[in-house]
Structure formats: structure tokens, C-alpha cells
Amino acid sequence: MQENEKKVQEKVEQPKVERQAEGNNNRHFHGNNKRPARAQHRPARQEKVDPFEERTVAVNRVSKTVKGGRNMRFASLVVAGNHKGSVGMGTGKAKEVPDGIKKASERARRNQVNVPITASGSIPHTIIGRHGACKVFLRPAPEGTGIVAGGPVRAVLELAGITNIYSKVYGSRTAINMVRATFNAIENLQTAEKVASLRGKSVEEIKSIKQ
């Protein structure tokens, strides 16, 4: 009797094992034929290249005296340019230095000034920029001279894309005064085409007068 019962159990269990094996084979078969993940078909994301370069010129700690004491904050001065004739400056204050720099950089990107640059990488003519007690003297230089400037003035000229120039600072040496005086100078630069249109003459006539 026991032998008969074992035979019956083997007959019942055998198809279950075969079914499990078939199921495993089917799973393996479908697993090999799975479609490739969607991520493989997606094109690689192209990172946006930021055309502007930023430089933090100065960070000063400032305070405001109120009834409850002193409120301390940090004032930042940032210059941003694309090395192709566009440059801007911005200032920002915040309780933390990174927040102040972020505010200043956003304003510098918004307040861009176009700078006329000659073929030799210099400015069209000599000019003096003024702001408060600060004067910045800028003069064109031949190719290969480089930027003869220091501190904040150099940062503005480099980010503007000027490669050959002479400069001299007179009076106040405060960073923000020097930067604003430099911007006053480059904003008042005029090209031969602009002067010719204002005077009603040709560019050749204007260049001959300069010579």
C-alpha cells in the first residue's frame, strides 16, 4: 500500500516540477528579449555654456546702528563680462557673503555695457573716466603691450575683452570708485563711425583729421 501511495504522489508532483521548469525557461526567454531601456534612446543632455565670467572685486563688512544694536551685513562688488566687448558691474548686500555675491552677480549680468574694441584689442582713443574723487586714465596701446593696469581696473578691462591698454588711477583708490570711474570712461568711448555720423562726414575724413 505504501509503495502504491508513493507512486501516485510521484505522478502528481512530476507535472508540477515540469511546469515550474517550463515557467522558468519562459521567464528567461522573455528576459533576453526585453526592449532596451528608454534611457538608451534619449540623447545626451548638452550642458549650457555660460558666456559670462564673474569676478568678485571686493567684499566689505558694513553695519547699521539701530535701537537694538548693530546690524552687520556684507557688501559685495562683482564684475561680469564675456571677453567679447560686453561687461557689467553689480553690488549686493546680505547677512551672508554668498548671498551678497549672488545678488551682485545677477545685477552685473543685467547691467551690461558694450565696449568698442579695435582690431589690435585696444580702445579707439584716449579718455579719462571720473567718479567722485577718483579719475581713471585710459590710453590705447599697440599690439603685444598687454593690460597695464591693476586691481579693479584690470578686472573690468580683462572681462570686457581688451588685451592692450595703458591705464593710470588718480585720487581715490576705493574699489567701487575705481570700477565706476572705469565704466564712466568706457561708456563715453566713441568709434570713428559714430563721430562721422554725428558730424555728417565720412569715416575717411574723420580718420584723416585724427592723423
C-alpha positions as CSV (number, residue, x, y, z in Angstrom):
1,M,0.0,0.0,0.0
2,Q,2.8,2.4,0.9
3,E,4.5,1.7,-2.4
4,N,1.3,2.5,-4.4
5,E,0.8,5.8,-2.5
6,K,4.4,6.9,-3.3
7,K,3.9,6.1,-7.0
8,V,0.7,8.2,-7.0
9,Q,2.5,11.2,-5.3
10,E,5.4,11.0,-7.8
11,K,2.9,11.1,-10.7
12,V,1.2,14.1,-9.2
13,E,4.4,16.0,-8.3
14,Q,6.2,15.3,-11.6
15,P,4.0,17.6,-13.8
16,K,4.3,20.4,-11.2
17,V,8.1,20.2,-11.4
18,E,7.9,20.2,-15.2
19,R,5.6,23.2,-15.2
20,Q,7.9,25.1,-12.9
21,A,10.9,24.4,-15.2
22,E,8.8,25.5,-18.2
23,G,7.9,28.7,-16.3
24,N,11.5,29.4,-15.5
25,N,12.5,28.8,-19.1
26,N,9.8,31.2,-20.3
27,R,10.9,33.9,-17.9
28,H,14.5,33.5,-19.0
29,F,13.3,33.7,-22.7
30,H,11.3,36.8,-22.2
31,G,14.1,38.4,-20.1
32,N,16.5,38.1,-23.0
33,N,14.0,39.7,-25.4
34,K,13.2,42.7,-23.3
35,R,13.3,46.0,-25.0
36,P,16.3,48.3,-24.2
37,A,15.7,50.9,-21.5
38,R,14.3,54.2,-22.7
39,A,17.3,56.0,-21.2
40,Q,19.4,54.4,-24.0
41,H,17.4,56.2,-26.7
42,R,17.5,59.6,-25.0
43,P,20.1,61.9,-26.4
44,A,22.7,63.1,-24.0
45,R,21.9,66.4,-22.4
46,Q,24.0,69.3,-23.6
47,E,25.2,71.5,-20.7
48,K,24.7,75.2,-21.3
49,V,27.9,77.1,-21.5
50,D,27.8,80.3,-19.5
51,P,29.2,83.1,-21.8
52,F,29.9,85.4,-18.8
53,E,32.8,85.2,-16.4
54,E,32.4,86.7,-13.0
55,R,35.0,88.2,-10.6
56,T,34.4,89.3,-7.1
57,V,36.3,92.6,-6.8
58,A,35.6,93.4,-3.1
59,V,33.7,92.2,-0.1
60,N,33.2,94.7,2.8
61,R,31.6,94.3,6.1
62,V,29.1,97.1,6.8
63,S,27.0,97.8,9.8
64,K,23.9,99.8,10.6
65,T,23.3,101.1,14.2
66,V,19.7,100.7,15.3
67,K,17.9,100.9,18.6
68,G,18.7,97.2,19.5
69,G,22.3,97.4,18.5
70,R,24.2,96.9,15.2
71,N,23.0,95.1,12.2
72,M,26.1,93.6,10.4
73,R,25.9,92.8,6.7
74,F,28.4,92.2,3.8
75,A,28.5,94.4,0.7
76,S,29.9,92.7,-2.4
77,L,31.1,94.1,-5.7
78,V,31.1,91.8,-8.7
79,V,32.1,92.4,-12.4
80,A,30.8,90.1,-15.1
81,G,31.9,90.0,-18.8
82,N,32.0,87.8,-21.9
83,H,35.5,88.9,-23.2
84,K,33.8,90.0,-26.4
85,G,33.0,93.7,-25.7
86,S,30.3,93.3,-23.1
87,V,30.9,93.9,-19.4
88,G,28.8,94.9,-16.4
89,M,29.1,95.6,-12.6
90,G,26.7,95.0,-9.7
91,T,26.6,95.4,-6.0
92,G,24.7,93.5,-3.3
93,K,24.3,93.3,0.4
94,A,23.2,90.4,2.6
95,K,23.8,88.9,6.0
96,E,25.9,86.2,4.5
97,V,28.7,86.6,1.9
98,P,27.5,84.1,-0.7
99,D,24.0,85.7,-0.7
100,G,25.5,89.1,-1.3
101,I,27.7,87.8,-4.1
102,K,24.7,86.2,-5.7
103,K,22.8,89.4,-5.7
104,A,25.7,91.4,-7.1
105,S,26.3,88.8,-9.9
106,E,22.7,88.9,-11.0
107,R,22.8,92.7,-11.2
108,A,26.1,92.6,-13.1
109,R,24.7,90.3,-15.7
110,R,21.6,92.6,-16.2
111,N,23.6,95.9,-16.4
112,Q,25.9,95.2,-19.4
113,V,27.8,97.9,-21.3
114,N,29.1,97.5,-24.9
115,V,32.7,98.4,-25.3
116,P,34.1,99.4,-28.7
117,I,37.3,97.4,-29.2
118,T,39.8,97.9,-32.1
119,A,41.4,95.3,-34.3
120,S,44.5,95.4,-32.1
121,G,42.5,94.7,-28.9
122,S,42.6,98.2,-27.6
123,I,40.2,101.2,-27.3
124,P,39.6,103.8,-30.1
125,H,41.1,106.8,-28.3
126,T,42.4,108.3,-25.0
127,I,39.8,109.0,-22.4
128,I,39.5,109.9,-18.7
129,G,36.7,108.5,-16.5
130,R,35.6,110.2,-13.3
131,H,33.6,109.2,-10.3
132,G,33.7,111.1,-7.1
133,A,37.3,111.8,-6.2
134,C,38.6,109.1,-8.5
135,K,40.0,109.5,-12.0
136,V,40.9,106.7,-14.4
137,F,43.1,107.5,-17.4
138,L,42.9,105.0,-20.3
139,R,45.1,105.2,-23.4
140,P,45.3,102.9,-26.5
141,A,48.4,100.6,-26.7
142,P,50.0,98.7,-29.6
143,E,49.5,95.0,-30.0
144,G,51.6,93.0,-27.6
145,T,51.6,95.5,-24.8
146,G,49.1,93.7,-22.6
147,I,46.9,95.3,-19.9
148,V,48.9,97.8,-17.9
149,A,46.5,98.1,-15.0
150,G,46.0,96.7,-11.6
151,G,43.2,95.7,-9.2
152,P,39.6,96.5,-10.1
153,V,40.5,98.4,-13.3
154,R,42.3,95.3,-14.6
155,A,39.3,93.1,-13.8
156,V,36.9,95.4,-15.8
157,L,39.3,95.7,-18.8
158,E,40.0,91.9,-19.0
159,L,36.4,90.8,-18.8
160,A,35.5,93.4,-21.5
161,G,37.9,91.7,-23.9
162,I,40.5,94.4,-24.1
163,T,44.0,93.0,-24.4
164,N,46.3,96.0,-25.0
165,I,45.9,99.2,-23.0
166,Y,47.6,101.7,-20.7
167,S,45.9,103.0,-17.5
168,K,46.5,105.2,-14.5
169,V,44.4,105.9,-11.5
170,Y,44.4,109.3,-9.8
171,G,42.8,110.3,-6.5
172,S,40.6,107.8,-4.5
173,R,41.7,104.2,-4.6
174,T,38.4,102.7,-3.3
175,A,37.5,99.7,-5.3
176,I,33.9,100.7,-6.1
177,N,35.1,104.2,-7.1
178,M,37.7,102.8,-9.5
179,V,35.3,100.4,-11.1
180,R,32.6,103.1,-11.6
181,A,35.2,105.6,-13.0
182,T,36.4,102.9,-15.4
183,F,32.8,102.3,-16.5
184,N,32.3,106.0,-16.9
185,A,35.3,106.0,-19.3
186,I,34.3,103.0,-21.4
187,E,30.7,104.2,-21.7
188,N,32.0,107.5,-23.2
189,L,34.2,105.9,-25.8
190,Q,33.2,106.7,-29.4
191,T,34.1,105.0,-32.7
192,A,35.1,106.7,-35.9
193,E,31.7,105.6,-37.4
194,K,29.7,107.2,-34.6
195,V,31.7,110.5,-34.8
196,A,31.3,110.6,-38.6
197,S,27.5,110.1,-38.3
198,L,27.3,112.9,-35.8
199,R,29.3,115.4,-37.9
200,G,27.9,114.4,-41.2
201,K,31.2,113.3,-42.7
202,S,32.7,110.1,-44.0
203,V,34.9,107.8,-41.9
204,E,37.9,108.5,-44.0
205,E,37.6,112.3,-43.3
206,I,37.4,111.7,-39.6
207,K,40.5,109.4,-39.7
208,S,42.5,111.9,-41.7
209,I,41.6,114.6,-39.2
210,K,42.9,112.4,-36.3
211,Q,46.2,111.8,-38.2
